[in-house]
């Protein structure tokens, strides 16, 4: 039995550095080892599913997570359905939901979480006088939207602040506001 768990541990270490790229034609995932590629380099991938060749340039990771996000960002916490993601917020309404081909939303989440609607909630960023106000509203989803484990009522718009936890489906989101001194 311990041999089995040891093999699982070894496999988890091997796949820990594997990243996935989605084919732009058929939405099939292609995995590659991120540690063997230098940031800023263009890579050419071949999709065995649809036979399309496409290139991707890997971004150079910045030292701080929120660099360049004047209105803050949402951290999608890694779980069994998805990897960690950082989604920048923009002024106005930011529609969050499960990414699905054919559904156009401003802030899609790459996930296999079927309890998350394709259009699940709206996080609004509004500037009033000299401050920025962040609110969240459920978009009539099947499973609802939770803020710090409290479900939002129908048509309720709740003010949220830095590090508040929002749950949509089985996925956790964390609001991160810009550092003081940055515009926004």
N, C-alpha and C positions, 0 to 999 in steps of 0.2 A: 504494500500500500504506500509506503514512504517513497518507493522508487517512482511510482506514478506521480505523486505530488512534486517530486524533484524534477521530473521531466516537464511538468506543467510550469514550474518556476523558471526552468531554463528557457522554455518557449516564450514565456512572458517577457523575459529579459531580451530575447532576440527581437521580438516584435515591438518592443517599447520604442524603438527608433524608426519604425516604419510609418511613413506618412501616406495619405491617400490623395490622389488627384482624380477629379471627375472628368470623364470624357465629355467634351462639349457637344458631341453629336448624339450619343446614346445614353448618357448619364451613368455609364458603367464606371466603377472605381478601379484605378490602377495604383498598386502599392509600390513604394520605393524606399530605400534606406536613406534617410535624410542626412545621416552622419557622413556619408561618402560623397556628399555634394557640397561645394563651396557656395555660400550665399552670393547672390548677384549673378550667378551663371544661368544661362538659358539651357533648358533640357528639352529634348525631343522625345515624345512618348508615342508608342504605337498601341492602339486599342485592338486587342484580339477579337473583341466582340463585334465591332462594326468595321474594322480595318482602317480607321482614320488615324493619320499622323497629325500631331499637334505639338506646339512648343509652349513651355511655361518658363517664366523667369522667377527664380526664388528670391524673395525679399531679404534684405539685410535686416536682422532683428535689431531694434533700437534698445537702448539700455533700460528705459522705463516704459511700462506698458501704455501709459496714457499720453505719450508724446504725440502731438499733432491732433488731438481730439478736443477741439475748443468747447464742445458741449458735453464732454464726458463720453462714457461708453458702457456697454453691458458686457459682463463676463458670463459666458455660458459655461457652467461647471461641467467638467467631464463626468460622464456616467456610462452605463452599459450601452446606451443608445448613440452617444456621440462623443467626440473629442472636445477638448476645451476650445472655445472660440471667443474672439473679441469683436464686438460689433459696435462701431462708432454711432453716436447719436447725432442727429441734425436738428436744426430749429424746425419746429412744427410737429406734425404727427409722424411717428415711427411705428409702422405696422410690423409686429412680430408674429411668426408662425413657422410651421414646418415647411422646408423647401420642397416644392413639388413642381415638376415640369408643367408649364402652362399656367401656374398661379404666380401672378406678379405682385410682390409685396416689397416694401422698402428695406426690411430687415429679416431676410430668411435665415432660418437656423438649419444647418446640415445635420439631420438626425433621423434615426429610425423609430423615434418615439411616436407611435400611432395614436397615443392619447393626447397628443398636441394637435390642435386644428391647424389647417393650412393658413388661416387667418385667425389668430388666437387672441391677441391683445394689442392695445395701442399705448405706447409711451409717448406722451407729449412733452415738448420742451418749449416753454413760452418765456419771453422776456417782458417783464412788467417793471416799469420805472428803471431802477438800477439793479434789479436782481433777476435771476433765472429760476423759474418754477418748473418742477418735474411732476407729472401726474401719470397714473396708469389707469386704464379702463379695459374691462373685459370686452371682447368683440363677439358676444353671444356664443361663446365656445361651449362644447359639450361637457368638458370636465371643469370648467371655471378657471379663474385666475386668483391666486393667493398672494397676499402681501404679508410677510412675516407670519405665516400659518393662519391668516384670517382671510376667508373667502370674500371677494368683492360681490356686492349685490348687483342686480340688474341695473344698468345705466349708472352705477356708482363710479365716480372719478376720484381717486385717492391721491393725495400729495405724497410723494416719496422723496427720500433724501439719501445721501451718500451711504453706501454699504447696505442698503435695504435689500432684503431677499424676496424675490418674486418667483413663484412657482407656476409653471404652465405645463399641464400634463404631468409627466414624471421628470421634468427638466427644471433645474434651478438656475435662475439668473441673478446676478448681483450688479446693482447700479454703482458705478464709480464716477464721481464728479471730477471736473478738471481742478487742478491745483490752483489755489488762490494766486492771483497775479496774471493768469492766462485769460485771454479774451473769452467772453461767453457768459 
